[in-house]
Amino acid sequence: MNRDDALKLDNQTCFALYACSREMTKLYRPFLNELGITYTQYVALLALWERDDVTVKQLGERLYLDSGTLTPLLKKLEGAGLVVRARDPLDERNVRIRLTERGEKLKESAYDVPNKALCRAGVPAEEALRLREALADLLRRLRQTTLEE
């Protein structure tokens, strides 16, 4: 690769990941619209369906989101009746997030979303698994690099 090629947009791994992320979000949009949630709300709910009753800080760490992004998101989820926010009785500085019954029930409607999205994109399950594993490995490496700084 020559020097000028190093700065071509199409040669940037960061741009390929960014563009894919945006397109993936678009791909999920119609399925999430049926559920009445946005993509960011969806990933927050995925994390809560895995582990409920967590602090805002714990949820932010899990989603790689800062509190400035997470707080308005949680307010919208609370307004939709999907979560409740409450001060931690053991430490008033912390706010805990819990799914409501409605938030728990929404999980049933969300089971088919990933498969519908992959089918629409024409991505076979095996290929999606390999890609997800490669991205998870890249994320671990990137995270380790930022932790060392």
N, C-alpha and C positions, 0 to 999 in steps of 0.2 A: 504494500500500500504506500503510495507516495504521500508526501507531506500535505498536499491539498485535499487528498481523499480522507485524511484523518478528521477533517472538519466538515465533511458532507453530512447533511442531516440524515440521509438514509443509512449512513454507516454508524450511527450512534445507537448503542444499546439502550441508553436512557430514553431516547425518543421512541424507539420501537416499543418499549414497555409502557411509556406514557400513552402512545396512540392506541395500543391494544387495550389498555385499561379503559380509555374513553369509549372505545367501540364495544367492549364487553358490557359496560354500563348501559349503553344504548340498546344492546341486545336483550338485556334483562328488563328494560323499562316497561314493555307492554305486559309482561307477566306480573311485575310488581304493581303496575297500575291497577290490575284486577284485584290485588290485595289492599290497595289504598295506601301504599307506602313507597318511599323513594329507595334508591339503591343504598344510600348511607344508612337509612333506617333499617333496611334489610340486614346489612352486615352487623349492626348493633343488636338486632333481635337474634341473629344467628349466635352471637357470642353469649347472649343471655339465655338462649335455649340450651346452650352447653353448660353454662354455670350461672345460675340466677342468684339474686341477692348479693351483689357486689358493690364496691364503692365506685364512685365516678372515676377515681384515679385508676383503679384496677381495670375498669372497662376501657378507659383511654389508652392504657398500656397495651391491652389486648388488641385494640383496633388501630394503634399507632396514630391516635388523634389527641390533640391538646384540648384542654378544658374549654378554650374559646370556641372551638368547633363543636365539641361534644355537648356543652350545656344547651345551646339552642335546639340541637337535635333531640335531646332528652325531653326538653319542654314540649316539643311537637309530639313526641311519642306519648307523653303524659296527657297532653290535650286530646289525643286520639283515644285515650283510655287503655293504652297498651302496657304502660309501666306506671309505677308510682315512685316518687322520690321522697326520701325521708331522712332526716338527720339520724346518724348512728347514735343510739342511746349510750353506747360505751365510749364514744368519742365524738362530741358535737361538731368537731371540725370536719368530719367526713359526712358525705351524703351517700346513702345507699340507694341502689336501684333494684327494684323488684318487678317482675312481670305481674300483670293483673291476670285474672282468669281469661279475659278477652285476649291478652297478649299470648297466653299459653295456648289458647285455642287456635290462634292464627297459624301456629306451627303446622297444624294438620293441612291447611290450605297451601302451605309453602313447600311441602315435600317434593312436588313435581317441578318446581321452578328450575333447578339446575339442569335436569334432564331436558326440559323443554328448550332451554337456551342452547344447550349443546347440540340438540337435534336440529334446531333452526340454523345453527352455524355449520352443520355438517361435520362436526368433530366426533370421531368415534371415541367411545369411553376409554379405551386403552391409551389412545393418543392424549386425551385430556389428563389421564392419570400421570403419564410420563411428563407432560408439561408442568403439571402442578408440583410434582416432586422436584423437577429442575428449578422451578421458581422458588420453592420452599428452601432448597439448598442455597440459591443465590441470596435470598432474604437472610438466612442464617449468617452467611459470609459478610453481607453488608452490615448487618446488625453488630456483628463482632467487631468490624472495623470502626464503626461509630462509637462503640463502647470503649474501645482502646484509646480514643482521642481525648 
